[in-house]
Amino acid sequence: MPLQPTANNNVRACRKDRLLTQAELAKRSGLALRTISSIERGDPCRMDTKRKVLAGLNVEAKISLRF
């Protein structure tokens, strides 16, 4: 079964697009390797952790609110 598009899969795809290993992303993010692996598997994480991953990937998050 193919992976469904999720934020977790996007982390993996973005990391691979930048030719980074999980270990390299962990170092750039200031996180443990097991944390990166866990996120890519789809395990939940805190917002602060998400921000660190985005910074490590050099990605800017945009949030749009709709009412």
Helices and strands as residue ranges (DSSP letters): H 7-17, H 22-29, H 33-41, H 47-57
